[in-house]
Amino acid sequence: MFEIGFGELMLVFVVALLVFGPNKIPGLVRDIGFWVGRFRGFVSGVRSEVETELRKHDEWKRLIEEQAEIVKRNVVDAIEPPATQVSEASTDALPPPKPAAPVPIASPVAVTHASNEAQPPPVKTHDQT
């Protein structure tokens, strides 16, 4: 992790021996060991909590994907059968349409004659009496 070799470790030990003295070194090493152990326990707890949360996240993700697939299948199943039923019904139920009868074209003389007959008689007003 820190890649401290044996030479660096001996240098640190000699400096600690000079600074703290030979009487305090055993207590100091014990305290350092205690705090290193607590730090490792803390890191282990954090690691296990993170792994637990990641497993929960993966489970939730899997459940959401399953639900999305179910909804997708339900929507497709709801859309496809009516569409196939409509296409089958439209081809099977009705015969092809018959051609329309030709519409006779009226001559201009007949149109003017008919328009003269269709006019209402003139209305008399009080001035024309």
HELIX and SHEET records of a PDB file:
HELIX    1   1 PHE A    6  PHE A   20  1                                  15    
HELIX    2   2 ILE A   25  ASP A   92  1                                  68    
HELIX    3   3 PRO A  108  GLU A  117  1                                  10    
HELIX    4   4 HIS A  126  GLN A  128  5                                   3    
END                                                                             
